[in-house]
Amino acid sequence: MERTTLAEIRQGLEAHRGRRLRLTANRGRQKIIVREGILEQTYPNIFTIRLLDNNSVKRVSFSYSDVLTKTVEISLCDDDRQIACN
């Protein structure tokens, strides 16, 4: 079942705060990034992810509408289950 409202997407992400996940983001012009990180915080309009890099800490933020339009796909690292798009 696909989540169709921003509120449902936000609730789904809030339930997994602090967990490790895999992020696939379409940055346009054939640029797709695939990284692993930890869902740090959810806010009313955005959520933040701390990316796991070897030498630095980097945080990225996305809006819930990015998930709704499938510009960003998020799946748990434990079992490859998509948490924001299923």
PyMOL Python script that loads the backbone (N, CA, C, O; Angstrom):
from pymol import cmd

cmd.read_pdbstr("""\
ATOM      1  N   MET A   1       0.843  -1.182   0.000  1.00  0.00           N
ATOM      2  CA  MET A   1       0.000   0.000   0.000  1.00  0.00           C
ATOM      3  C   MET A   1       0.881   1.236   0.000  1.00  0.00           C
ATOM      4  O   MET A   1       1.779   1.355   0.833  1.00  0.00           O
ATOM      5  N   GLU A   2       0.646   2.126  -0.891  1.00  0.00           N
ATOM      6  CA  GLU A   2       1.466   3.316  -1.022  1.00  0.00           C
ATOM      7  C   GLU A   2       0.912   4.435  -0.150  1.00  0.00           C
ATOM      8  O   GLU A   2      -0.296   4.668  -0.111  1.00  0.00           O
ATOM      9  N   ARG A   3       1.802   5.116   0.541  1.00  0.00           N
ATOM     10  CA  ARG A   3       1.373   6.231   1.387  1.00  0.00           C
ATOM     11  C   ARG A   3       1.089   7.438   0.498  1.00  0.00           C
ATOM     12  O   ARG A   3       1.879   7.772  -0.386  1.00  0.00           O
ATOM     13  N   THR A   4      -0.039   8.084   0.742  1.00  0.00           N
ATOM     14  CA  THR A   4      -0.453   9.133  -0.174  1.00  0.00           C
ATOM     15  C   THR A   4      -0.507  10.512   0.454  1.00  0.00           C
ATOM     16  O   THR A   4      -0.692  11.496  -0.262  1.00  0.00           O
ATOM     17  N   THR A   5      -0.354  10.620   1.756  1.00  0.00           N
ATOM     18  CA  THR A   5      -0.401  11.942   2.365  1.00  0.00           C
ATOM     19  C   THR A   5       0.905  12.232   3.085  1.00  0.00           C
ATOM     20  O   THR A   5       1.614  11.327   3.523  1.00  0.00           O
ATOM     21  N   LEU A   6       1.199  13.508   3.193  1.00  0.00           N
ATOM     22  CA  LEU A   6       2.421  13.925   3.871  1.00  0.00           C
ATOM     23  C   LEU A   6       2.400  13.534   5.343  1.00  0.00           C
ATOM     24  O   LEU A   6       3.440  13.201   5.911  1.00  0.00           O
ATOM     25  N   ALA A   7       1.227  13.571   5.963  1.00  0.00           N
ATOM     26  CA  ALA A   7       1.118  13.201   7.379  1.00  0.00           C
ATOM     27  C   ALA A   7       1.467  11.728   7.589  1.00  0.00           C
ATOM     28  O   ALA A   7       2.133  11.387   8.567  1.00  0.00           O
ATOM     29  N   GLU A   8       1.028  10.858   6.690  1.00  0.00           N
ATOM     30  CA  GLU A   8       1.357   9.434   6.809  1.00  0.00           C
ATOM     31  C   GLU A   8       2.849   9.198   6.628  1.00  0.00           C
ATOM     32  O   GLU A   8       3.440   8.371   7.322  1.00  0.00           O
ATOM     33  N   ILE A   9       3.453   9.920   5.701  1.00  0.00           N
ATOM     34  CA  ILE A   9       4.894   9.793   5.476  1.00  0.00           C
ATOM     35  C   ILE A   9       5.650  10.251   6.715  1.00  0.00           C
ATOM     36  O   ILE A   9       6.601   9.599   7.146  1.00  0.00           O
ATOM     37  N   ARG A  10       5.228  11.363   7.281  1.00  0.00           N
ATOM     38  CA  ARG A  10       5.898  11.882   8.480  1.00  0.00           C
ATOM     39  C   ARG A  10       5.776  10.898   9.647  1.00  0.00           C
ATOM     40  O   ARG A  10       6.755  10.654  10.352  1.00  0.00           O
ATOM     41  N   GLN A  11       4.605  10.342   9.853  1.00  0.00           N
ATOM     42  CA  GLN A  11       4.415   9.370  10.934  1.00  0.00           C
ATOM     43  C   GLN A  11       5.272   8.128  10.720  1.00  0.00           C
ATOM     44  O   GLN A  11       5.826   7.576  11.670  1.00  0.00           O
ATOM     45  N   GLY A  12       5.377   7.694   9.474  1.00  0.00           N
ATOM     46  CA  GLY A  12       6.216   6.533   9.174  1.00  0.00           C
ATOM     47  C   GLY A  12       7.679   6.789   9.472  1.00  0.00           C
ATOM     48  O   GLY A  12       8.380   5.908   9.969  1.00  0.00           O
ATOM     49  N   LEU A  13       8.141   7.987   9.171  1.00  0.00           N
ATOM     50  CA  LEU A  13       9.532   8.332   9.452  1.00  0.00           C
ATOM     51  C   LEU A  13       9.770   8.534  10.941  1.00  0.00           C
ATOM     52  O   LEU A  13      10.813   8.131  11.457  1.00  0.00           O
ATOM     53  N   GLU A  14       8.827   9.149  11.635  1.00  0.00           N
ATOM     54  CA  GLU A  14       8.984   9.366  13.080  1.00  0.00           C
ATOM     55  C   GLU A  14       9.137   8.049  13.828  1.00  0.00           C
ATOM     56  O   GLU A  14       9.852   7.980  14.827  1.00  0.00           O
ATOM     57  N   ALA A  15       8.478   7.020  13.356  1.00  0.00           N
ATOM     58  CA  ALA A  15       8.556   5.719  14.025  1.00  0.00           C
ATOM     59  C   ALA A  15       9.947   5.098  13.914  1.00  0.00           C
ATOM     60  O   ALA A  15      10.285   4.197  14.682  1.00  0.00           O
ATOM     61  N   HIS A  16      10.752   5.569  12.969  1.00  0.00           N
ATOM     62  CA  HIS A  16      12.079   4.995  12.745  1.00  0.00           C
ATOM     63  C   HIS A  16      13.208   5.974  13.049  1.00  0.00           C
ATOM     64  O   HIS A  16      14.323   5.801  12.555  1.00  0.00           O
ATOM     65  N   ARG A  17      12.939   6.990  13.845  1.00  0.00           N
ATOM     66  CA  ARG A  17      13.968   7.966  14.190  1.00  0.00           C
ATOM     67  C   ARG A  17      15.093   7.283  14.964  1.00  0.00           C
ATOM     68  O   ARG A  17      14.843   6.486  15.869  1.00  0.00           O
ATOM     69  N   GLY A  18      16.329   7.603  14.597  1.00  0.00           N
ATOM     70  CA  GLY A  18      17.490   7.017  15.250  1.00  0.00           C
ATOM     71  C   GLY A  18      17.957   5.708  14.635  1.00  0.00           C
ATOM     72  O   GLY A  18      18.960   5.146  15.075  1.00  0.00           O
ATOM     73  N   ARG A  19      17.258   5.217  13.639  1.00  0.00           N
ATOM     74  CA  ARG A  19      17.628   3.949  13.006  1.00  0.00           C
ATOM     75  C   ARG A  19      18.466   4.185  11.766  1.00  0.00           C
ATOM     76  O   ARG A  19      18.406   5.241  11.136  1.00  0.00           O
ATOM     77  N   ARG A  20      19.239   3.184  11.438  1.00  0.00           N
ATOM     78  CA  ARG A  20      20.102   3.243  10.259  1.00  0.00           C
ATOM     79  C   ARG A  20      19.272   2.942   9.016  1.00  0.00           C
ATOM     80  O   ARG A  20      18.440   2.036   9.015  1.00  0.00           O
ATOM     81  N   LEU A  21      19.511   3.720   7.949  1.00  0.00           N
ATOM     82  CA  LEU A  21      18.733   3.549   6.731  1.00  0.00           C
ATOM     83  C   LEU A  21      19.581   3.797   5.505  1.00  0.00           C
ATOM     84  O   LEU A  21      20.691   4.323   5.590  1.00  0.00           O
ATOM     85  N   ARG A  22      19.041   3.409   4.365  1.00  0.00           N
ATOM     86  CA  ARG A  22      19.688   3.634   3.076  1.00  0.00           C
ATOM     87  C   ARG A  22      18.872   4.679   2.327  1.00  0.00           C
ATOM     88  O   ARG A  22      17.653   4.568   2.198  1.00  0.00           O
ATOM     89  N   LEU A  23      19.568   5.689   1.841  1.00  0.00           N
ATOM     90  CA  LEU A  23      18.944   6.818   1.167  1.00  0.00           C
ATOM     91  C   LEU A  23      19.299   6.774  -0.310  1.00  0.00           C
ATOM     92  O   LEU A  23      20.472   6.663  -0.667  1.00  0.00           O
ATOM     93  N   THR A  24      18.300   6.860  -1.163  1.00  0.00           N
ATOM     94  CA  THR A  24      18.507   6.973  -2.599  1.00  0.00           C
ATOM     95  C   THR A  24      17.822   8.254  -3.041  1.00  0.00           C
ATOM     96  O   THR A  24      16.600   8.379  -2.969  1.00  0.00           O
ATOM     97  N   ALA A  25      18.636   9.215  -3.506  1.00  0.00           N
ATOM     98  CA  ALA A  25      18.089  10.521  -3.868  1.00  0.00           C
ATOM     99  C   ALA A  25      18.427  10.849  -5.311  1.00  0.00           C
ATOM    100  O   ALA A  25      19.568  10.687  -5.745  1.00  0.00           O
ATOM    101  N   ASN A  26      17.438  11.306  -6.042  1.00  0.00           N
ATOM    102  CA  ASN A  26      17.619  11.750  -7.412  1.00  0.00           C
ATOM    103  C   ASN A  26      17.892  13.247  -7.378  1.00  0.00           C
ATOM    104  O   ASN A  26      17.006  14.036  -7.050  1.00  0.00           O
ATOM    105  N   ARG A  27      19.112  13.636  -7.714  1.00  0.00           N
ATOM    106  CA  ARG A  27      19.515  15.043  -7.680  1.00  0.00           C
ATOM    107  C   ARG A  27      19.405  15.717  -9.043  1.00  0.00           C
ATOM    108  O   ARG A  27      19.873  16.843  -9.207  1.00  0.00           O
ATOM    109  N   GLY A  28      18.804  15.061 -10.009  1.00  0.00           N
ATOM    110  CA  GLY A  28      18.598  15.649 -11.325  1.00  0.00           C
ATOM    111  C   GLY A  28      19.785  15.440 -12.244  1.00  0.00           C
ATOM    112  O   GLY A  28      20.904  15.214 -11.783  1.00  0.00           O
ATOM    113  N   ARG A  29      19.545  15.513 -13.528  1.00  0.00           N
ATOM    114  CA  ARG A  29      20.571  15.354 -14.556  1.00  0.00           C
ATOM    115  C   ARG A  29      21.401  14.093 -14.368  1.00  0.00           C
ATOM    116  O   ARG A  29      22.631  14.135 -14.384  1.00  0.00           O
ATOM    117  N   GLN A  30      20.726  12.998 -14.192  1.00  0.00           N
ATOM    118  CA  GLN A  30      21.356  11.686 -14.072  1.00  0.00           C
ATOM    119  C   GLN A  30      22.247  11.539 -12.838  1.00  0.00           C
ATOM    120  O   GLN A  30      23.112  10.663 -12.811  1.00  0.00           O
ATOM    121  N   LYS A  31      22.054  12.377 -11.819  1.00  0.00           N
ATOM    122  CA  LYS A  31      22.829  12.289 -10.581  1.00  0.00           C
ATOM    123  C   LYS A  31      21.970  11.627  -9.510  1.00  0.00           C
ATOM    124  O   LYS A  31      21.029  12.227  -8.991  1.00  0.00           O
ATOM    125  N   ILE A  32      22.299  10.410  -9.196  1.00  0.00           N
ATOM    126  CA  ILE A  32      21.584   9.675  -8.157  1.00  0.00           C
ATOM    127  C   ILE A  32      22.594   9.304  -7.086  1.00  0.00           C
ATOM    128  O   ILE A  32      23.621   8.688  -7.371  1.00  0.00           O
ATOM    129  N   ILE A  33      22.292   9.686  -5.848  1.00  0.00           N
ATOM    130  CA  ILE A  33      23.189   9.331  -4.752  1.00  0.00           C
ATOM    131  C   ILE A  33      22.558   8.216  -3.926  1.00  0.00           C
ATOM    132  O   ILE A  33      21.352   8.211  -3.681  1.00  0.00           O
ATOM    133  N   VAL A  34      23.385   7.287  -3.507  1.00  0.00           N
ATOM    134  CA  VAL A  34      22.953   6.204  -2.628  1.00  0.00           C
ATOM    135  C   VAL A  34      23.906   6.218  -1.448  1.00  0.00           C
ATOM    136  O   VAL A  34      25.101   5.972  -1.606  1.00  0.00           O
ATOM    137  N   ARG A  35      23.382   6.503  -0.273  1.00  0.00           N
ATOM    138  CA  ARG A  35      24.207   6.592   0.934  1.00  0.00           C
ATOM    139  C   ARG A  35      23.481   5.940   2.093  1.00  0.00           C
ATOM    140  O   ARG A  35      22.269   5.727   2.057  1.00  0.00           O
ATOM    141  N   GLU A  36      24.256   5.627   3.124  1.00  0.00           N
ATOM    142  CA  GLU A  36      23.674   5.128   4.362  1.00  0.00           C
ATOM    143  C   GLU A  36      23.817   6.190   5.426  1.00  0.00           C
ATOM    144  O   GLU A  36      24.797   6.935   5.451  1.00  0.00           O
ATOM    145  N   GLY A  37      22.834   6.256   6.305  1.00  0.00           N
ATOM    146  CA  GLY A  37      22.859   7.254   7.358  1.00  0.00           C
ATOM    147  C   GLY A  37      21.883   6.912   8.463  1.00  0.00           C
ATOM    148  O   GLY A  37      21.276   5.841   8.482  1.00  0.00           O
ATOM    149  N   ILE A  38      21.751   7.851   9.381  1.00  0.00           N
ATOM    150  CA  ILE A  38      20.853   7.690  10.520  1.00  0.00           C
ATOM    151  C   ILE A  38      19.819   8.802  10.473  1.00  0.00           C
ATOM    152  O   ILE A  38      20.162   9.977  10.340  1.00  0.00           O
ATOM    153  N   LEU A  39      18.561   8.428  10.582  1.00  0.00           N
ATOM    154  CA  LEU A  39      17.485   9.413  10.618  1.00  0.00           C
ATOM    155  C   LEU A  39      17.570  10.154  11.947  1.00  0.00           C
ATOM    156  O   LEU A  39      17.259   9.597  13.000  1.00  0.00           O
ATOM    157  N   GLU A  40      17.995  11.413  11.889  1.00  0.00           N
ATOM    158  CA  GLU A  40      18.242  12.167  13.113  1.00  0.00           C
ATOM    159  C   GLU A  40      17.000  12.792  13.702  1.00  0.00           C
ATOM    160  O   GLU A  40      16.707  12.599  14.882  1.00  0.00           O
ATOM    161  N   GLN A  41      16.268  13.537  12.898  1.00  0.00           N
ATOM    162  CA  GLN A  41      15.167  14.320  13.445  1.00  0.00           C
ATOM    163  C   GLN A  41      14.086  14.502  12.386  1.00  0.00           C
ATOM    164  O   GLN A  41      14.364  14.538  11.188  1.00  0.00           O
ATOM    165  N   THR A  42      12.869  14.612  12.851  1.00  0.00           N
ATOM    166  CA  THR A  42      11.761  14.959  11.968  1.00  0.00           C
ATOM    167  C   THR A  42      11.166  16.270  12.459  1.00  0.00           C
ATOM    168  O   THR A  42      10.936  16.456  13.654  1.00  0.00           O
ATOM    169  N   TYR A  43      10.927  17.152  11.542  1.00  0.00           N
ATOM    170  CA  TYR A  43      10.343  18.457  11.824  1.00  0.00           C
ATOM    171  C   TYR A  43       9.019  18.558  11.075  1.00  0.00           C
ATOM    172  O   TYR A  43       8.694  17.666  10.291  1.00  0.00           O
ATOM    173  N   PRO A  44       8.249  19.622  11.296  1.00  0.00           N
ATOM    174  CA  PRO A  44       6.942  19.712  10.617  1.00  0.00           C
ATOM    175  C   PRO A  44       7.007  19.634   9.090  1.00  0.00           C
ATOM    176  O   PRO A  44       6.098  19.087   8.466  1.00  0.00           O
ATOM    177  N   ASN A  45       8.069  20.172   8.478  1.00  0.00           N
ATOM    178  CA  ASN A  45       8.123  20.188   7.017  1.00  0.00           C
ATOM    179  C   ASN A  45       9.292  19.424   6.418  1.00  0.00           C
ATOM    180  O   ASN A  45       9.273  19.117   5.227  1.00  0.00           O
ATOM    181  N   ILE A  46      10.312  19.109   7.216  1.00  0.00           N
ATOM    182  CA  ILE A  46      11.495  18.421   6.709  1.00  0.00           C
ATOM    183  C   ILE A  46      11.946  17.348   7.698  1.00  0.00           C
ATOM    184  O   ILE A  46      11.475  17.291   8.834  1.00  0.00           O
ATOM    185  N   PHE A  47      12.866  16.503   7.242  1.00  0.00           N
ATOM    186  CA  PHE A  47      13.541  15.552   8.119  1.00  0.00           C
ATOM    187  C   PHE A  47      15.027  15.582   7.790  1.00  0.00           C
ATOM    188  O   PHE A  47      15.410  15.883   6.660  1.00  0.00           O
ATOM    189  N   THR A  48      15.862  15.271   8.775  1.00  0.00           N
ATOM    190  CA  THR A  48      17.310  15.317   8.583  1.00  0.00           C
ATOM    191  C   THR A  48      17.905  13.926   8.746  1.00  0.00           C
ATOM    192  O   THR A  48      17.447  13.114   9.550  1.00  0.00           O
ATOM    193  N   ILE A  49      18.942  13.685   7.952  1.00  0.00           N
ATOM    194  CA  ILE A  49      19.661  12.419   7.983  1.00  0.00           C
ATOM    195  C   ILE A  49      21.141  12.720   8.148  1.00  0.00           C
ATOM    196  O   ILE A  49      21.697  13.544   7.423  1.00  0.00           O
ATOM    197  N   ARG A  50      21.782  12.048   9.111  1.00  0.00           N
ATOM    198  CA  ARG A  50      23.228  12.169   9.292  1.00  0.00           C
ATOM    199  C   ARG A  50      23.870  11.063   8.472  1.00  0.00           C
ATOM    200  O   ARG A  50      23.689   9.879   8.755  1.00  0.00           O
ATOM    201  N   LEU A  51      24.630  11.465   7.441  1.00  0.00           N
ATOM    202  CA  LEU A  51      25.262  10.496   6.557  1.00  0.00           C
ATOM    203  C   LEU A  51      26.478   9.892   7.233  1.00  0.00           C
ATOM    204  O   LEU A  51      27.201  10.576   7.959  1.00  0.00           O
ATOM    205  N   LEU A  52      26.700   8.615   6.993  1.00  0.00           N
ATOM    206  CA  LEU A  52      27.825   7.910   7.582  1.00  0.00           C
ATOM    207  C   LEU A  52      28.978   7.891   6.584  1.00  0.00           C
ATOM    208  O   LEU A  52      29.006   7.061   5.675  1.00  0.00           O
ATOM    209  N   ASP A  53      29.921   8.802   6.756  1.00  0.00           N
ATOM    210  CA  ASP A  53      31.127   8.850   5.942  1.00  0.00           C
ATOM    211  C   ASP A  53      32.317   8.514   6.825  1.00  0.00           C
ATOM    212  O   ASP A  53      32.246   8.633   8.048  1.00  0.00           O
ATOM    213  N   ASN A  54      33.394   8.099   6.209  1.00  0.00           N
ATOM    214  CA  ASN A  54      34.569   7.687   6.970  1.00  0.00           C
ATOM    215  C   ASN A  54      35.259   8.834   7.689  1.00  0.00           C
ATOM    216  O   ASN A  54      35.720   8.661   8.818  1.00  0.00           O
ATOM    217  N   ASN A  55      35.339   9.994   7.067  1.00  0.00           N
ATOM    218  CA  ASN A  55      36.162  11.049   7.634  1.00  0.00           C
ATOM    219  C   ASN A  55      35.406  12.292   8.079  1.00  0.00           C
ATOM    220  O   ASN A  55      36.020  13.194   8.649  1.00  0.00           O
ATOM    221  N   SER A  56      34.129  12.378   7.849  1.00  0.00           N
ATOM    222  CA  SER A  56      33.398  13.576   8.258  1.00  0.00           C
ATOM    223  C   SER A  56      31.931  13.245   8.531  1.00  0.00           C
ATOM    224  O   SER A  56      31.404  12.212   8.116  1.00  0.00           O
ATOM    225  N   VAL A  57      31.307  14.166   9.242  1.00  0.00           N
ATOM    226  CA  VAL A  57      29.874  14.035   9.509  1.00  0.00           C
ATOM    227  C   VAL A  57      29.155  15.032   8.612  1.00  0.00           C
ATOM    228  O   VAL A  57      29.477  16.220   8.606  1.00  0.00           O
ATOM    229  N   LYS A  58      28.197  14.549   7.870  1.00  0.00           N
ATOM    230  CA  LYS A  58      27.447  15.411   6.966  1.00  0.00           C
ATOM    231  C   LYS A  58      25.968  15.179   7.207  1.00  0.00           C
ATOM    232  O   LYS A  58      25.518  14.040   7.334  1.00  0.00           O
ATOM    233  N   ARG A  59      25.223  16.259   7.268  1.00  0.00           N
ATOM    234  CA  ARG A  59      23.775  16.163   7.443  1.00  0.00           C
ATOM    235  C   ARG A  59      23.087  16.696   6.189  1.00  0.00           C
ATOM    236  O   ARG A  59      23.496  17.700   5.606  1.00  0.00           O
ATOM    237  N   VAL A  60      22.048  16.003   5.802  1.00  0.00           N
ATOM    238  CA  VAL A  60      21.240  16.448   4.671  1.00  0.00           C
ATOM    239  C   VAL A  60      19.792  16.500   5.128  1.00  0.00           C
ATOM    240  O   VAL A  60      19.387  15.769   6.032  1.00  0.00           O
ATOM    241  N   SER A  61      19.029  17.359   4.501  1.00  0.00           N
ATOM    242  CA  SER A  61      17.612  17.463   4.842  1.00  0.00           C
ATOM    243  C   SER A  61      16.782  17.345   3.571  1.00  0.00           C
ATOM    244  O   SER A  61      17.196  17.759   2.488  1.00  0.00           O
ATOM    245  N   PHE A  62      15.614  16.773   3.737  1.00  0.00           N
ATOM    246  CA  PHE A  62      14.673  16.604   2.639  1.00  0.00           C
ATOM    247  C   PHE A  62      13.279  16.914   3.145  1.00  0.00           C
ATOM    248  O   PHE A  62      13.010  16.838   4.344  1.00  0.00           O
ATOM    249  N   SER A  63      12.401  17.260   2.233  1.00  0.00           N
ATOM    250  CA  SER A  63      11.012  17.502   2.616  1.00  0.00           C
ATOM    251  C   SER A  63      10.213  16.215   2.418  1.00  0.00           C
ATOM    252  O   SER A  63      10.627  15.311   1.691  1.00  0.00           O
ATOM    253  N   TYR A  64       9.078  16.156   3.071  1.00  0.00           N
ATOM    254  CA  TYR A  64       8.216  14.982   2.943  1.00  0.00           C
ATOM    255  C   TYR A  64       7.648  14.880   1.531  1.00  0.00           C
ATOM    256  O   TYR A  64       7.319  13.786   1.073  1.00  0.00           O
ATOM    257  N   SER A  65       7.532  16.001   0.848  1.00  0.00           N
ATOM    258  CA  SER A  65       7.042  15.961  -0.531  1.00  0.00           C
ATOM    259  C   SER A  65       8.067  15.309  -1.460  1.00  0.00           C
ATOM    260  O   SER A  65       7.692  14.759  -2.495  1.00  0.00           O
ATOM    261  N   ASP A  66       9.365  15.361  -1.105  1.00  0.00           N
ATOM    262  CA  ASP A  66      10.371  14.636  -1.888  1.00  0.00           C
ATOM    263  C   ASP A  66      10.105  13.137  -1.847  1.00  0.00           C
ATOM    264  O   ASP A  66      10.288  12.442  -2.847  1.00  0.00           O
ATOM    265  N   VAL A  67       9.680  12.646  -0.707  1.00  0.00           N
ATOM    266  CA  VAL A  67       9.362  11.223  -0.568  1.00  0.00           C
ATOM    267  C   VAL A  67       8.071  10.907  -1.322  1.00  0.00           C
ATOM    268  O   VAL A  67       7.961   9.870  -1.976  1.00  0.00           O
ATOM    269  N   LEU A  68       7.103  11.805  -1.222  1.00  0.00           N
ATOM    270  CA  LEU A  68       5.820  11.601  -1.899  1.00  0.00           C
ATOM    271  C   LEU A  68       5.997  11.521  -3.415  1.00  0.00           C
ATOM    272  O   LEU A  68       5.358  10.698  -4.071  1.00  0.00           O
ATOM    273  N   THR A  69       6.859  12.369  -3.973  1.00  0.00           N
ATOM    274  CA  THR A  69       7.092  12.387  -5.416  1.00  0.00           C
ATOM    275  C   THR A  69       8.165  11.396  -5.852  1.00  0.00           C
ATOM    276  O   THR A  69       8.503  11.314  -7.033  1.00  0.00           O
ATOM    277  N   LYS A  70       8.701  10.639  -4.885  1.00  0.00           N
ATOM    278  CA  LYS A  70       9.720   9.612  -5.124  1.00  0.00           C
ATOM    279  C   LYS A  70      11.030  10.181  -5.653  1.00  0.00           C
ATOM    280  O   LYS A  70      11.782   9.485  -6.336  1.00  0.00           O
ATOM    281  N   THR A  71      11.302  11.436  -5.340  1.00  0.00           N
ATOM    282  CA  THR A  71      12.620  11.999  -5.596  1.00  0.00           C
ATOM    283  C   THR A  71      13.616  11.395  -4.616  1.00  0.00           C
ATOM    284  O   THR A  71      14.800  11.257  -4.924  1.00  0.00           O
ATOM    285  N   VAL A  72      13.124  11.036  -3.430  1.00  0.00           N
ATOM    286  CA  VAL A  72      13.926  10.400  -2.385  1.00  0.00           C
ATOM    287  C   VAL A  72      13.242   9.099  -1.988  1.00  0.00           C
ATOM    288  O   VAL A  72      12.035   9.072  -1.749  1.00  0.00           O
ATOM    289  N   GLU A  73      14.016   8.025  -1.918  1.00  0.00           N
ATOM    290  CA  GLU A  73      13.501   6.745  -1.437  1.00  0.00           C
ATOM    291  C   GLU A  73      14.330   6.331  -0.236  1.00  0.00           C
ATOM    292  O   GLU A  73      15.556   6.445  -0.249  1.00  0.00           O
ATOM    293  N   ILE A  74      13.660   5.851   0.803  1.00  0.00           N
ATOM    294  CA  ILE A  74      14.320   5.490   2.047  1.00  0.00           C
ATOM    295  C   ILE A  74      13.968   4.049   2.378  1.00  0.00           C
ATOM    296  O   ILE A  74      12.803   3.655   2.331  1.00  0.00           O
ATOM    297  N   SER A  75      14.984   3.270   2.712  1.00  0.00           N
ATOM    298  CA  SER A  75      14.747   1.891   3.139  1.00  0.00           C
ATOM    299  C   SER A  75      15.615   1.597   4.351  1.00  0.00           C
ATOM    300  O   SER A  75      16.714   2.134   4.489  1.00  0.00           O
ATOM    301  N   LEU A  76      15.109   0.738   5.229  1.00  0.00           N
ATOM    302  CA  LEU A  76      15.862   0.341   6.410  1.00  0.00           C
ATOM    303  C   LEU A  76      17.021  -0.546   5.993  1.00  0.00           C
ATOM    304  O   LEU A  76      16.876  -1.379   5.098  1.00  0.00           O
ATOM    305  N   CYS A  77      18.160  -0.375   6.627  1.00  0.00           N
ATOM    306  CA  CYS A  77      19.324  -1.205   6.298  1.00  0.00           C
ATOM    307  C   CYS A  77      19.169  -2.629   6.808  1.00  0.00           C
ATOM    308  O   CYS A  77      19.793  -3.542   6.268  1.00  0.00           O
ATOM    309  N   ASP A  78      18.355  -2.840   7.834  1.00  0.00           N
ATOM    310  CA  ASP A  78      18.200  -4.165   8.425  1.00  0.00           C
ATOM    311  C   ASP A  78      17.617  -5.169   7.437  1.00  0.00           C
ATOM    312  O   ASP A  78      18.146  -6.267   7.267  1.00  0.00           O
ATOM    313  N   ASP A  79      16.527  -4.782   6.791  1.00  0.00           N
ATOM    314  CA  ASP A  79      15.808  -5.766   5.991  1.00  0.00           C
ATOM    315  C   ASP A  79      15.407  -5.272   4.603  1.00  0.00           C
ATOM    316  O   ASP A  79      14.577  -5.900   3.946  1.00  0.00           O
ATOM    317  N   ASP A  80      15.982  -4.159   4.144  1.00  0.00           N
ATOM    318  CA  ASP A  80      15.679  -3.589   2.827  1.00  0.00           C
ATOM    319  C   ASP A  80      14.198  -3.305   2.623  1.00  0.00           C
ATOM    320  O   ASP A  80      13.720  -3.290   1.489  1.00  0.00           O
ATOM    321  N   ARG A  81      13.483  -3.086   3.687  1.00  0.00           N
ATOM    322  CA  ARG A  81      12.063  -2.752   3.592  1.00  0.00           C
ATOM    323  C   ARG A  81      11.943  -1.240   3.451  1.00  0.00           C
ATOM    324  O   ARG A  81      12.503  -0.502   4.262  1.00  0.00           O
ATOM    325  N   GLN A  82      11.232  -0.770   2.450  1.00  0.00           N
ATOM    326  CA  GLN A  82      11.059   0.663   2.277  1.00  0.00           C
ATOM    327  C   GLN A  82      10.063   1.164   3.301  1.00  0.00           C
ATOM    328  O   GLN A  82       8.953   0.644   3.411  1.00  0.00           O
ATOM    329  N   ILE A  83      10.474   2.199   4.065  1.00  0.00           N
ATOM    330  CA  ILE A  83       9.604   2.653   5.144  1.00  0.00           C
ATOM    331  C   ILE A  83       8.747   3.837   4.752  1.00  0.00           C
ATOM    332  O   ILE A  83       7.712   4.072   5.377  1.00  0.00           O
ATOM    333  N   ALA A  84       9.138   4.586   3.746  1.00  0.00           N
ATOM    334  CA  ALA A  84       8.392   5.787   3.431  1.00  0.00           C
ATOM    335  C   ALA A  84       7.596   5.661   2.145  1.00  0.00           C
ATOM    336  O   ALA A  84       6.832   6.566   1.807  1.00  0.00           O
ATOM    337  N   CYS A  85       7.751   4.585   1.437  1.00  0.00           N
ATOM    338  CA  CYS A  85       7.076   4.452   0.145  1.00  0.00           C
ATOM    339  C   CYS A  85       6.189   3.223   0.046  1.00  0.00           C
ATOM    340  O   CYS A  85       5.568   3.012  -0.995  1.00  0.00           O
ATOM    341  N   ASN A  86       6.105   2.406   1.082  1.00  0.00           N
ATOM    342  CA  ASN A  86       5.312   1.187   0.936  1.00  0.00           C
ATOM    343  C   ASN A  86       3.897   1.380   1.384  1.00  0.00           C
ATOM    344  O   ASN A  86       3.098   0.445   1.325  1.00  0.00           O
TER     345      ASN A  86
END
""", "prot")
cmd.dss("prot")
cmd.show_as("cartoon", "prot")
cmd.util.cbc("prot")
cmd.orient("prot")
